[in-house]
Amino acid sequence: MALWGPAGLGPGSRRPLNEAVTAAEGREATAPAAAGAVLEDDEEDDGRGRGLLRWDGFSAWLHCVCVVGFDLELGQAVEVIYPQHSKLTDKEKTNICYLSFPDSNSGCLGDTQFCFRFRQSSGRRVSLHCLLDQFDKDLPVYLKKDPAYFYGYVYFRQVRDKTLKRGYFQKSLVLISKLPYIHFFHTVLKQIAPEYFEKSEPYLEAACNDVDRWPAPVPGKTLHLPIMGVVMKVRIPTCHDKPGTTQIVQLTQQADTNISVILPTVHEVDLFRCFCPVFLHSQMLWELVLLGEPLVVMAPSPSESSETVLALVNCISPLKYFSDFRPYFTIHDSEFKEYTTRTQAPPSVILGVTNPFFAKTLQHWPHIIRIGDLKPAGEIPKQVKVKKLKNLKTLDSKPGVYTSYKPYLNRDEEIIKQLQKGVQQKRPSEAQSVILRRYFLELTQSFIIPLERYVASLMPLQKSISPWKSPPQLRQFLPEEFMKTLEKTGPQLTSRIKGDWIGLYRCRLIESVYL
């Protein structure tokens, strides 16, 4: 697995367009790794002193950096992969090619940022990096790396250029990583992508060398990360942090005079902005995500689709969404047939799409969110309505939540009034997001606390544990016995929301236990 792969010796790999890796051909774009590995020549000088090999520091954060361009003859093509020893299979390169560009119907002029997630090719050799595995253990469960997937963080630029045959300059700078640090990597791209488009390869090589000198992503520590003259100050959460709280990175007058950017979070999206068109139905959407229901988000651009999908996945925090989710999904994706087939029920996955073709292809899916352009902070779009799926007939269907699902819980009118009041008072979107995130957290905790309490009762007593005895056995989880405990110690103790909580547990919990 190249994420922690052998060290390379040379600078970045650049291929002319006639040698580029195209989406159609998937030809090899990287030079073979140099044999052996050497220590950094300036290891003592750069302040790391960690005994790491060349590019180990880079690999702790990124798998590689790709530049994807458009050629009239070849189509979308990987022009650069850096560092040159980074390994991507033909299938992975093809996915990156198509996922790094918006669909042609999106009409994204100027600069656009979005995120995608794609499956790692089978057969890739998995290697372990003990030090970084230890860091992963200290992360909250929802931030742990998924060994089967890569994230792609995209900065796409499309501007008019009369000197080009196509009439447009189209190119994407893409960071490929195992880490789900959405806000962090988008911030990194904002710092380096505009300059890269002006200065090209030498600038990218310098930026990657800066990343290679970063300290390891240790949870709980305040990190100072220099990148091309800018110093970012971040803190990665730990599993010991209190859920729902953000450890604000504070400035100190003496030590932080060179800090340029302070990030209050590495992974969170603007929750309220994403839920704004549908916040009247946010509780229903929380139920659908909690139950692992198939869900598709139809949006006008990759930015809207990816942000909305990531907001949905984030709404059940501190639980991790263990089903698949694709912030941006195209008809060229290697899993397109698998996820759109009508020969079997839709899988448990959340898809973000922009191509109008999906309105017909995914018409059989049980839950579809169709949204318009997300409004800037301070503006609120017209609230979409819940509509029956049979109304989703045409490609130009109006925004709405198309589903026949009936929520188990009664809608919380109090949170709706609180958010509406915030809009009227022009409360900042960040403050609205804090309110909504706290609301979702209370819902999720009210759901899991009774489960934790019951599972704790199945654990053996400490006095029964002895080095001279056989390990005691856990008592069996009995769904009906658990249901009886809800009468006195159920969610009603921690949540004001009424409704069929027991039905919500039965809908998915019983199936999970028996499976």
DRENLUM-60091 format. One record per residue (C-alpha): residue in three letters; residue number from 1; x, y, z. Coordinates in nm, 3 decimals, padded with zeros to 5 digits. Each point is the difference from the previous one (the first is absolute). Layout:
N
ZALUM kevo gudren    east   north      up
ZALUM  ala    NUM       X       Y       Z
...
//
This chain:
515
ZALUM kevo gudren    east   north      up
ZALUM  met      1  00.000  00.000  00.000
ZALUM  ala      2  00.164  00.317 -00.120
ZALUM  leu      3 -00.135  00.218  00.274
ZALUM  trp      4  00.288 -00.113  00.213
ZALUM  gly      5  00.203 -00.123 -00.297
ZALUM  pro      6  00.371 -00.001 -00.076
ZALUM  ala      7  00.185  00.325 -00.026
ZALUM  gly      8  00.060  00.169 -00.335
ZALUM  leu      9  00.309  00.194 -00.082
ZALUM  gly     10 -00.100  00.231 -00.284
ZALUM  pro     11 -00.219  00.308 -00.027
ZALUM  gly     12 -00.360  00.000 -00.126
ZALUM  ser     13 -00.099 -00.183 -00.313
ZALUM  arg     14 -00.128  00.205 -00.292
ZALUM  arg     15 -00.127 -00.150 -00.323
ZALUM  pro     16 -00.065  00.189 -00.324
ZALUM  leu     17 -00.355 -00.038 -00.126
ZALUM  asn     18  00.097 -00.261 -00.258
ZALUM  glu     19  00.120 -00.218  00.289
ZALUM  ala     20 -00.273  00.092  00.246
ZALUM  val     21 -00.216 -00.255  00.176
ZALUM  thr     22 -00.349  00.036 -00.143
ZALUM  ala     23 -00.333 -00.104  00.140
ZALUM  ala     24 -00.057 -00.212 -00.309
ZALUM  glu     25  00.336 -00.174 -00.010
ZALUM  gly     26  00.120  00.008  00.363
ZALUM  arg     27  00.364 -00.022 -00.106
ZALUM  glu     28  00.280  00.001  00.252
ZALUM  ala     29  00.092  00.356  00.104
ZALUM  thr     30  00.252 -00.053  00.271
ZALUM  ala     31  00.363 -00.094 -00.021
ZALUM  pro     32  00.097 -00.314  00.194
ZALUM  ala     33  00.115  00.055  00.353
ZALUM  ala     34  00.371  00.039  00.043
ZALUM  ala     35  00.162 -00.302  00.153
ZALUM  gly     36  00.065  00.030  00.368
ZALUM  ala     37 -00.059  00.300  00.224
ZALUM  val     38  00.216  00.270  00.145
ZALUM  leu     39 -00.025  00.228  00.295
ZALUM  glu     40 -00.060  00.368 -00.060
ZALUM  asp     41  00.329  00.182 -00.051
ZALUM  asp     42 -00.123  00.295  00.202
ZALUM  glu     43 -00.184 -00.202  00.263
ZALUM  glu     44  00.187  00.163  00.283
ZALUM  asp     45 -00.036  00.344 -00.157
ZALUM  asp     46 -00.375 -00.004 -00.064
ZALUM  gly     47 -00.086 -00.048  00.366
ZALUM  arg     48 -00.179 -00.333 -00.037
ZALUM  gly     49  00.262 -00.228  00.153
ZALUM  arg     50 -00.245 -00.293 -00.013
ZALUM  gly     51  00.217 -00.244 -00.195
ZALUM  leu     52 -00.260 -00.018 -00.276
ZALUM  leu     53  00.077 -00.099 -00.356
ZALUM  arg     54 -00.039  00.233 -00.293
ZALUM  trp     55 -00.376  00.063 -00.057
ZALUM  asp     56 -00.111 -00.173  00.322
ZALUM  gly     57 -00.110  00.339  00.134
ZALUM  phe     58 -00.197  00.062 -00.321
ZALUM  ser     59 -00.156 -00.348  00.011
ZALUM  ala     60 -00.132  00.059  00.350
ZALUM  trp     61 -00.235  00.260 -00.151
ZALUM  leu     62 -00.037 -00.079 -00.370
ZALUM  his     63  00.029 -00.293 -00.235
ZALUM  cys     64  00.083  00.220 -00.297
ZALUM  val     65 -00.087  00.321 -00.186
ZALUM  cys     66 -00.147 -00.019 -00.350
ZALUM  val     67 -00.048  00.259 -00.272
ZALUM  val     68 -00.286 -00.085 -00.236
ZALUM  gly     69 -00.038  00.193 -00.325
ZALUM  phe     70 -00.218 -00.020 -00.310
ZALUM  asp     71  00.137 -00.079 -00.343
ZALUM  leu     72 -00.213  00.012 -00.317
ZALUM  glu     73  00.136 -00.333 -00.121
ZALUM  leu     74  00.043 -00.187  00.326
ZALUM  gly     75 -00.277  00.147  00.215
ZALUM  gln     76  00.061  00.025  00.373
ZALUM  ala     77  00.358 -00.102  00.077
ZALUM  val     78  00.232 -00.022  00.299
ZALUM  glu     79  00.286  00.229 -00.097
ZALUM  val     80  00.197 -00.015  00.324
ZALUM  ile     81  00.027 -00.240  00.294
ZALUM  tyr     82  00.220  00.112  00.283
ZALUM  pro     83  00.210 -00.145  00.164
ZALUM  gln     84  00.104 -00.215 -00.293
ZALUM  his     85  00.017 -00.322  00.201
ZALUM  ser     86 -00.370  00.022  00.093
ZALUM  lys     87 -00.192 -00.304 -00.120
ZALUM  leu     88 -00.348  00.016 -00.153
ZALUM  thr     89 -00.161 -00.283 -00.195
ZALUM  asp     90 -00.146  00.064 -00.345
ZALUM  lys     91 -00.350 -00.026  00.148
ZALUM  glu     92  00.083  00.255  00.271
ZALUM  lys     93  00.148  00.241 -00.255
ZALUM  thr     94 -00.309 -00.029 -00.218
ZALUM  asn     95 -00.226  00.076  00.298
ZALUM  ile     96  00.212  00.301  00.094
ZALUM  cys     97 -00.016  00.131 -00.359
ZALUM  tyr     98 -00.378  00.004 -00.013
ZALUM  leu     99 -00.065  00.099  00.361
ZALUM  ser    100  00.234  00.299 -00.017
ZALUM  phe    101 -00.214  00.186 -00.255
ZALUM  pro    102 -00.359  00.121  00.040
ZALUM  asp    103 -00.257 -00.142 -00.241
ZALUM  ser    104 -00.031  00.210 -00.314
ZALUM  asn    105 -00.352  00.105  00.096
ZALUM  ser    106  00.121  00.158  00.327
ZALUM  gly    107  00.142  00.304 -00.180
ZALUM  cys    108  00.257  00.072  00.272
ZALUM  leu    109  00.188  00.310 -00.111
ZALUM  gly    110  00.282  00.138  00.210
ZALUM  asp    111  00.133 -00.195  00.298
ZALUM  thr    112 -00.192 -00.288  00.158
ZALUM  gln    113  00.088 -00.219  00.298
ZALUM  phe    114 -00.154 -00.335  00.082
ZALUM  cys    115  00.078 -00.342  00.139
ZALUM  phe    116 -00.041 -00.355 -00.125
ZALUM  arg    117  00.056 -00.346  00.143
ZALUM  phe    118  00.086 -00.311 -00.196
ZALUM  arg    119  00.065 -00.364  00.070
ZALUM  gln    120  00.357 -00.122  00.016
ZALUM  ser    121  00.074 -00.262 -00.263
ZALUM  ser    122 -00.010 -00.359  00.116
ZALUM  gly    123  00.334 -00.171  00.002
ZALUM  arg    124  00.187  00.306  00.126
ZALUM  arg    125  00.257 -00.114  00.255
ZALUM  val    126 -00.083  00.129  00.346
ZALUM  ser    127  00.294  00.088  00.221
ZALUM  leu    128  00.005  00.126  00.354
ZALUM  his    129  00.164  00.304  00.146
ZALUM  cys    130  00.009 -00.068  00.374
ZALUM  leu    131  00.056  00.360  00.107
ZALUM  leu    132 -00.289  00.139 -00.201
ZALUM  asp    133 -00.226 -00.294  00.091
ZALUM  gln    134  00.051  00.108  00.360
ZALUM  phe    135 -00.115  00.350 -00.089
ZALUM  asp    136 -00.308 -00.149 -00.167
ZALUM  lys    137 -00.092 -00.178  00.323
ZALUM  asp    138 -00.020  00.333  00.182
ZALUM  leu    139 -00.243  00.151 -00.252
ZALUM  pro    140 -00.378  00.014  00.044
ZALUM  val    141 -00.159 -00.292 -00.184
ZALUM  tyr    142 -00.148  00.227 -00.266
ZALUM  leu    143  00.347  00.132 -00.096
ZALUM  lys    144  00.178 -00.333 -00.024
ZALUM  lys    145  00.145 -00.089 -00.339
ZALUM  asp    146 -00.196 -00.247 -00.211
ZALUM  pro    147  00.261 -00.227 -00.161
ZALUM  ala    148 -00.230 -00.075 -00.295
ZALUM  tyr    149 -00.050  00.360 -00.119
ZALUM  phe    150  00.185  00.310 -00.113
ZALUM  tyr    151 -00.125  00.358  00.024
ZALUM  gly    152  00.062  00.245 -00.281
ZALUM  tyr    153  00.003  00.373  00.078
ZALUM  val    154 -00.040  00.207 -00.316
ZALUM  tyr    155  00.074  00.358 -00.101
ZALUM  phe    156 -00.138  00.036 -00.354
ZALUM  arg    157  00.055  00.304 -00.219
ZALUM  gln    158 -00.189  00.074 -00.322
ZALUM  val    159  00.058  00.338 -00.166
ZALUM  arg    160 -00.026  00.128 -00.355
ZALUM  asp    161  00.324 -00.017 -00.198
ZALUM  lys    162 -00.010  00.094 -00.368
ZALUM  thr    163  00.348 -00.142 -00.055
ZALUM  leu    164 -00.129 -00.355  00.056
ZALUM  lys    165 -00.196 -00.190 -00.267
ZALUM  arg    166 -00.277 -00.085  00.244
ZALUM  gly    167 -00.025  00.365  00.102
ZALUM  tyr    168  00.035 -00.081  00.370
ZALUM  phe    169  00.276 -00.076  00.247
ZALUM  gln    170 -00.115 -00.303  00.202
ZALUM  lys    171  00.214 -00.158  00.267
ZALUM  ser    172 -00.032 -00.154  00.346
ZALUM  leu    173  00.252 -00.025  00.281
ZALUM  val    174 -00.093 -00.307  00.206
ZALUM  leu    175  00.125 -00.116  00.340
ZALUM  ile    176 -00.042 -00.376  00.052
ZALUM  ser    177 -00.007 -00.104  00.365
ZALUM  lys    178 -00.129 -00.263  00.240
ZALUM  leu    179 -00.087  00.271  00.253
ZALUM  pro    180 -00.359  00.135  00.014
ZALUM  tyr    181  00.116  00.351  00.094
ZALUM  ile    182 -00.227  00.183 -00.243
ZALUM  his    183  00.030  00.355  00.133
ZALUM  phe    184  00.375 -00.029  00.050
ZALUM  phe    185  00.084 -00.120 -00.351
ZALUM  his    186 -00.236  00.250 -00.163
ZALUM  thr    187  00.187  00.271  00.190
ZALUM  val    188  00.335 -00.138 -00.120
ZALUM  leu    189 -00.125  00.008 -00.358
ZALUM  lys    190 -00.115  00.361  00.037
ZALUM  gln    191  00.355  00.089  00.099
ZALUM  ile    192  00.187 -00.179 -00.277
ZALUM  ala    193 -00.230 -00.061 -00.301
ZALUM  pro    194 -00.037  00.360 -00.131
ZALUM  glu    195  00.378  00.047  00.009
ZALUM  tyr    196  00.057 -00.341 -00.161
ZALUM  phe    197 -00.214  00.089 -00.301
ZALUM  glu    198  00.223  00.302 -00.053
ZALUM  lys    199  00.342 -00.151  00.079
ZALUM  ser    200 -00.044 -00.368 -00.092
ZALUM  glu    201  00.226 -00.294  00.098
ZALUM  pro    202  00.283  00.161  00.202
ZALUM  tyr    203 -00.257  00.157  00.232
ZALUM  leu    204 -00.174 -00.337  00.051
ZALUM  glu    205  00.328 -00.173  00.079
ZALUM  ala    206  00.084  00.267  00.257
ZALUM  ala    207 -00.344 -00.035  00.162
ZALUM  cys    208  00.035 -00.379  00.024
ZALUM  asn    209  00.343  00.039  00.159
ZALUM  asp    210 -00.159  00.228  00.259
ZALUM  val    211 -00.258 -00.273  00.077
ZALUM  asp    212  00.279 -00.256  00.036
ZALUM  arg    213  00.143  00.212  00.283
ZALUM  trp    214 -00.327  00.015  00.193
ZALUM  pro    215 -00.021 -00.173  00.336
ZALUM  ala    216 -00.208 -00.317  00.010
ZALUM  pro    217 -00.380  00.048  00.039
ZALUM  val    218 -00.005 -00.078  00.371
ZALUM  pro    219 -00.351  00.025  00.152
ZALUM  gly    220 -00.032  00.247  00.286
ZALUM  lys    221  00.313  00.202 -00.081
ZALUM  thr    222  00.006  00.352 -00.137
ZALUM  leu    223  00.187 -00.017 -00.330
ZALUM  his    224  00.173  00.279 -00.191
ZALUM  leu    225  00.002 -00.087 -00.370
ZALUM  pro    226  00.191  00.232 -00.238
ZALUM  ile    227 -00.100 -00.005 -00.365
ZALUM  met    228  00.151  00.241 -00.255
ZALUM  gly    229  00.051  00.291  00.237
ZALUM  val    230 -00.323 -00.056  00.197
ZALUM  val    231 -00.011 -00.169  00.340
ZALUM  met    232 -00.319 -00.186  00.094
ZALUM  lys    233 -00.082 -00.078  00.360
ZALUM  val    234 -00.224 -00.303  00.053
ZALUM  arg    235 -00.101 -00.255  00.261
ZALUM  ile    236 -00.118 -00.348 -00.092
ZALUM  pro    237 -00.274 -00.129  00.235
ZALUM  thr    238  00.053 -00.301  00.225
ZALUM  cys    239 -00.233 -00.273  00.121
ZALUM  his    240  00.030  00.154  00.346
ZALUM  asp    241 -00.155  00.334 -00.101
ZALUM  lys    242 -00.349  00.062  00.127
ZALUM  pro    243 -00.245 -00.056 -00.291
ZALUM  gly    244 -00.145  00.320 -00.135
ZALUM  thr    245  00.283  00.220  00.119
ZALUM  thr    246  00.270  00.161 -00.212
ZALUM  gln    247  00.341  00.050  00.152
ZALUM  ile    248  00.057  00.354 -00.125
ZALUM  val    249  00.358  00.064 -00.106
ZALUM  gln    250  00.095  00.315  00.189
ZALUM  leu    251  00.254  00.262 -00.097
ZALUM  thr    252  00.285  00.080  00.234
ZALUM  gln    253  00.155  00.341 -00.038
ZALUM  gln    254  00.363 -00.109 -00.009
ZALUM  ala    255  00.010 -00.337 -00.173
ZALUM  asp    256 -00.265  00.056 -00.267
ZALUM  thr    257  00.117  00.319 -00.168
ZALUM  asn    258  00.069 -00.194 -00.322
ZALUM  ile    259 -00.334 -00.186 -00.010
ZALUM  ser    260 -00.197  00.086 -00.314
ZALUM  val    261 -00.300 -00.237  00.018
ZALUM  ile    262 -00.170 -00.148  00.307
ZALUM  leu    263 -00.242 -00.285 -00.067
ZALUM  pro    264 -00.266 -00.063  00.267
ZALUM  thr    265 -00.073 -00.341 -00.158
ZALUM  val    266  00.171 -00.238 -00.239
ZALUM  his    267 -00.301 -00.202 -00.113
ZALUM  glu    268 -00.331  00.181  00.051
ZALUM  val    269 -00.201  00.157 -00.282
ZALUM  asp    270 -00.238  00.297  00.026
ZALUM  leu    271 -00.287 -00.213  00.129
ZALUM  phe    272 -00.270  00.266 -00.006
ZALUM  arg    273  00.085  00.120 -00.352
ZALUM  cys    274 -00.035 -00.358 -00.125
ZALUM  phe    275 -00.323 -00.072  00.189
ZALUM  cys    276 -00.144  00.346 -00.060
ZALUM  pro    277 -00.227 -00.098 -00.293
ZALUM  val    278 -00.133 -00.302  00.195
ZALUM  phe    279  00.032  00.092  00.368
ZALUM  leu    280 -00.375 -00.049  00.047
ZALUM  his    281  00.069 -00.367 -00.074
ZALUM  ser    282  00.339 -00.031  00.170
ZALUM  gln    283 -00.131 -00.239  00.265
ZALUM  met    284 -00.143 -00.234 -00.267
ZALUM  leu    285  00.332  00.005 -00.186
ZALUM  trp    286  00.180 -00.081  00.327
ZALUM  glu    287 -00.221 -00.310  00.032
ZALUM  leu    288  00.071 -00.108 -00.359
ZALUM  val    289  00.378  00.030  00.053
ZALUM  leu    290 -00.017 -00.175  00.339
ZALUM  leu    291 -00.191 -00.290 -00.157
ZALUM  gly    292  00.240 -00.030 -00.293
ZALUM  glu    293 -00.270  00.064 -00.260
ZALUM  pro    294  00.102  00.044 -00.368
ZALUM  leu    295  00.009  00.374 -00.064
ZALUM  val    296  00.094  00.208 -00.304
ZALUM  val    297  00.067  00.375 -00.008
ZALUM  met    298 -00.062  00.164 -00.338
ZALUM  ala    299  00.174  00.336 -00.015
ZALUM  pro    300  00.099  00.254 -00.267
ZALUM  ser    301  00.376 -00.028  00.061
ZALUM  pro    302  00.260 -00.224  00.167
ZALUM  ser    303  00.046  00.260  00.277
ZALUM  glu    304 -00.364 -00.022  00.105
ZALUM  ser    305 -00.020 -00.378 -00.035
ZALUM  ser    306  00.320 -00.071  00.194
ZALUM  glu    307 -00.073  00.247  00.281
ZALUM  thr    308 -00.355 -00.133  00.045
ZALUM  val    309  00.107 -00.367  00.004
ZALUM  leu    310  00.276  00.076  00.253
ZALUM  ala    311 -00.248  00.194  00.216
ZALUM  leu    312 -00.237 -00.299 -00.002
ZALUM  val    313  00.278 -00.238  00.102
ZALUM  asn    314  00.106  00.245  00.272
ZALUM  cys    315 -00.350  00.039  00.148
ZALUM  ile    316  00.018 -00.330  00.195
ZALUM  ser    317  00.333  00.091  00.165
ZALUM  pro    318  00.154 -00.129  00.230
ZALUM  leu    319 -00.114 -00.319 -00.175
ZALUM  lys    320  00.186 -00.093 -00.315
ZALUM  tyr    321 -00.197 -00.057 -00.317
ZALUM  phe    322  00.126 -00.346 -00.093
ZALUM  ser    323 -00.183 -00.039 -00.329
ZALUM  asp    324  00.147  00.136 -00.321
ZALUM  phe    325 -00.043  00.364 -00.096
ZALUM  arg    326  00.111  00.188 -00.310
ZALUM  pro    327  00.002  00.380  00.028
ZALUM  tyr    328  00.026  00.023 -00.380
ZALUM  phe    329 -00.096 -00.289 -00.227
ZALUM  thr    330  00.001 -00.012 -00.381
ZALUM  ile    331 -00.126 -00.233 -00.272
ZALUM  his    332  00.364 -00.091 -00.069
ZALUM  asp    333  00.063 -00.128  00.354
ZALUM  ser    334  00.123 -00.359  00.015
ZALUM  glu    335 -00.292 -00.083  00.235
ZALUM  phe    336 -00.265  00.163 -00.221
ZALUM  lys    337 -00.163 -00.329 -00.107
ZALUM  glu    338  00.021 -00.142  00.350
ZALUM  tyr    339 -00.188  00.296  00.152
ZALUM  thr    340 -00.256  00.064 -00.276
ZALUM  thr    341 -00.115 -00.353 -00.082
ZALUM  arg    342 -00.373 -00.070  00.025
ZALUM  thr    343  00.045 -00.376  00.042
ZALUM  gln    344  00.038  00.040  00.376
ZALUM  ala    345 -00.096  00.245  00.272
ZALUM  pro    346  00.210  00.321  00.017
ZALUM  pro    347  00.302 -00.046  00.230
ZALUM  ser    348  00.052  00.181  00.328
ZALUM  val    349  00.191  00.298 -00.140
ZALUM  ile    350 -00.025  00.378 -00.026
ZALUM  leu    351  00.075  00.136 -00.347
ZALUM  gly    352  00.057  00.359 -00.109
ZALUM  val    353 -00.069  00.053 -00.371
ZALUM  thr    354 -00.029  00.291 -00.244
ZALUM  asn    355 -00.070 -00.164 -00.336
ZALUM  pro    356 -00.372  00.026 -00.095
ZALUM  phe    357  00.028 -00.356 -00.134
ZALUM  phe    358 -00.019 -00.123  00.361
ZALUM  ala    359 -00.355  00.134  00.037
ZALUM  lys    360 -00.108 -00.289 -00.220
ZALUM  thr    361  00.268 -00.255  00.090
ZALUM  leu    362 -00.061  00.029  00.376
ZALUM  gln    363 -00.374  00.055 -00.018
ZALUM  his    364 -00.057 -00.334  00.177
ZALUM  trp    365  00.196  00.114  00.307
ZALUM  pro    366 -00.225  00.046  00.307
ZALUM  his    367  00.137  00.338  00.120
ZALUM  ile    368  00.115  00.286 -00.226
ZALUM  ile    369  00.099  00.352  00.105
ZALUM  arg    370 -00.006  00.250 -00.283
ZALUM  ile    371  00.157  00.335  00.087
ZALUM  gly    372  00.068  00.324 -00.184
ZALUM  asp    373  00.298  00.230  00.035
ZALUM  leu    374  00.112  00.040  00.362
ZALUM  lys    375 -00.040  00.360  00.109
ZALUM  pro    376  00.286  00.206  00.149
ZALUM  ala    377  00.009  00.046  00.376
ZALUM  gly    378 -00.280  00.229  00.117
ZALUM  glu    379 -00.245 -00.103 -00.271
ZALUM  ile    380 -00.258 -00.274  00.032
ZALUM  pro    381 -00.150 -00.183 -00.298
ZALUM  lys    382 -00.362 -00.098 -00.026
ZALUM  gln    383 -00.064 -00.311  00.209
ZALUM  val    384 -00.052 -00.310 -00.212
ZALUM  lys    385 -00.298 -00.227  00.060
ZALUM  val    386 -00.026 -00.375  00.053
ZALUM  lys    387 -00.145 -00.147 -00.318
ZALUM  lys    388 -00.097 -00.345 -00.115
ZALUM  leu    389  00.250 -00.183 -00.219
ZALUM  lys    390 -00.250 -00.033 -00.284
ZALUM  asn    391  00.025  00.377 -00.045
ZALUM  leu    392  00.367 -00.030 -00.097
ZALUM  lys    393 -00.066 -00.061 -00.367
ZALUM  thr    394  00.189  00.263 -00.192
ZALUM  leu    395  00.360  00.118 -00.005
ZALUM  asp    396 -00.111  00.350  00.098
ZALUM  ser    397 -00.194 -00.104  00.311
ZALUM  lys    398 -00.015  00.266  00.268
ZALUM  pro    399  00.220 -00.017  00.313
ZALUM  gly    400 -00.147 -00.220  00.269
ZALUM  val    401  00.040 -00.311  00.214
ZALUM  tyr    402 -00.154 -00.282 -00.199
ZALUM  thr    403 -00.087 -00.287  00.234
ZALUM  ser    404 -00.286 -00.204  00.142
ZALUM  tyr    405  00.177 -00.036  00.333
ZALUM  lys    406 -00.199  00.083  00.313
ZALUM  pro    407  00.224  00.110  00.290
ZALUM  tyr    408 -00.021 -00.190  00.326
ZALUM  leu    409  00.054  00.314  00.207
ZALUM  asn    410 -00.215  00.310  00.016
ZALUM  arg    411  00.149  00.308 -00.157
ZALUM  asp    412  00.172  00.231  00.247
ZALUM  glu    413 -00.165  00.337 -00.058
ZALUM  glu    414  00.224  00.168  00.257
ZALUM  ile    415  00.321 -00.046 -00.197
ZALUM  ile    416 -00.174  00.120 -00.318
ZALUM  lys    417 -00.115  00.319  00.173
ZALUM  gln    418  00.348  00.053  00.142
ZALUM  leu    419  00.163 -00.027 -00.343
ZALUM  gln    420 -00.265  00.215 -00.167
ZALUM  lys    421  00.050  00.267  00.265
ZALUM  gly    422  00.374 -00.016 -00.067
ZALUM  val    423 -00.061  00.064 -00.370
ZALUM  gln    424 -00.226  00.296  00.075
ZALUM  gln    425  00.261  00.146  00.235
ZALUM  lys    426  00.275 -00.069 -00.256
ZALUM  arg    427  00.184 -00.226  00.240
ZALUM  pro    428  00.332 -00.117 -00.155
ZALUM  ser    429 -00.010 -00.333 -00.178
ZALUM  glu    430  00.273 -00.129  00.234
ZALUM  ala    431 -00.226  00.065  00.301
ZALUM  gln    432 -00.295 -00.165 -00.174
ZALUM  ser    433  00.220 -00.303 -00.073
ZALUM  val    434  00.094 -00.025  00.368
ZALUM  ile    435 -00.369 -00.007  00.096
ZALUM  leu    436 -00.084 -00.262 -00.263
ZALUM  arg    437  00.304 -00.213  00.083
ZALUM  arg    438 -00.091  00.004  00.370
ZALUM  tyr    439 -00.356 -00.100 -00.088
ZALUM  phe    440  00.117 -00.297 -00.207
ZALUM  leu    441  00.244 -00.100  00.275
ZALUM  glu    442 -00.281 -00.004  00.259
ZALUM  leu    443 -00.211 -00.214 -00.231
ZALUM  thr    444  00.282 -00.248 -00.062
ZALUM  gln    445  00.102 -00.020  00.365
ZALUM  ser    446 -00.361 -00.051  00.107
ZALUM  phe    447 -00.006 -00.296 -00.239
ZALUM  ile    448  00.329 -00.160  00.105
ZALUM  ile    449 -00.002  00.060  00.380
ZALUM  pro    450 -00.267 -00.269  00.069
ZALUM  leu    451  00.200 -00.241 -00.216
ZALUM  glu    452  00.322  00.077  00.188
ZALUM  arg    453 -00.178 -00.043  00.333
ZALUM  tyr    454 -00.142 -00.339 -00.100
ZALUM  val    455  00.328 -00.127 -00.149
ZALUM  ala    456  00.180  00.105  00.322
ZALUM  ser    457 -00.242 -00.221  00.196
ZALUM  leu    458  00.114 -00.297 -00.212
ZALUM  met    459  00.362  00.045  00.099
ZALUM  pro    460  00.145 -00.227  00.270
ZALUM  leu    461  00.063  00.150  00.343
ZALUM  gln    462  00.357  00.096  00.084
ZALUM  lys    463  00.009 -00.249  00.289
ZALUM  ser    464 -00.060 -00.285 -00.245
ZALUM  ile    465  00.316  00.084 -00.193
ZALUM  ser    466  00.310 -00.182  00.123
ZALUM  pro    467  00.329 -00.117 -00.156
ZALUM  trp    468 -00.064 -00.340  00.157
ZALUM  lys    469 -00.340 -00.048 -00.158
ZALUM  ser    470 -00.128 -00.034 -00.353
ZALUM  pro    471 -00.110  00.330 -00.157
ZALUM  pro    472 -00.364  00.070  00.090
ZALUM  gln    473 -00.252  00.005 -00.282
ZALUM  leu    474 -00.217  00.290 -00.106
ZALUM  arg    475 -00.371 -00.059  00.045
ZALUM  gln    476 -00.189 -00.027 -00.327
ZALUM  phe    477 -00.162  00.313 -00.145
ZALUM  leu    478 -00.374 -00.070  00.005
ZALUM  pro    479 -00.192  00.254 -00.210
ZALUM  glu    480 -00.330 -00.048  00.180
ZALUM  glu    481  00.169  00.033  00.339
ZALUM  phe    482  00.161  00.323 -00.120
ZALUM  met    483 -00.337  00.132 -00.119
ZALUM  lys    484 -00.146 -00.052  00.347
ZALUM  thr    485  00.272  00.219  00.151
ZALUM  leu    486 -00.115  00.292 -00.216
ZALUM  glu    487 -00.319  00.041  00.206
ZALUM  lys    488  00.193  00.142  00.296
ZALUM  thr    489  00.343  00.088 -00.140
ZALUM  gly    490 -00.073  00.089 -00.361
ZALUM  pro    491  00.068  00.314 -00.206
ZALUM  gln    492 -00.278  00.186  00.183
ZALUM  leu    493  00.251  00.062  00.282
ZALUM  thr    494  00.227  00.209 -00.222
ZALUM  ser    495 -00.217  00.122 -00.289
ZALUM  arg    496 -00.311  00.218 -00.013
ZALUM  ile    497 -00.098 -00.152 -00.334
ZALUM  lys    498 -00.301 -00.228  00.008
ZALUM  gly    499 -00.080 -00.278 -00.240
ZALUM  asp    500  00.055 -00.370 -00.065
ZALUM  trp    501  00.355 -00.038  00.128
ZALUM  ile    502 -00.051 -00.375  00.042
ZALUM  gly    503 -00.104 -00.027 -00.365
ZALUM  leu    504  00.317  00.186 -00.099
ZALUM  tyr    505  00.210 -00.253  00.192
ZALUM  arg    506 -00.188 -00.295 -00.147
ZALUM  cys    507  00.033  00.127 -00.358
ZALUM  arg    508  00.372 -00.063 -00.020
ZALUM  leu    509  00.134 -00.111  00.337
ZALUM  ile    510 -00.172 -00.337  00.008
ZALUM  glu    511  00.118 -00.082 -00.353
ZALUM  ser    512  00.357  00.092  00.095
ZALUM  val    513 -00.004 -00.219  00.310
ZALUM  tyr    514 -00.130 -00.303 -00.183
ZALUM  leu    515  00.236  00.049 -00.293
//
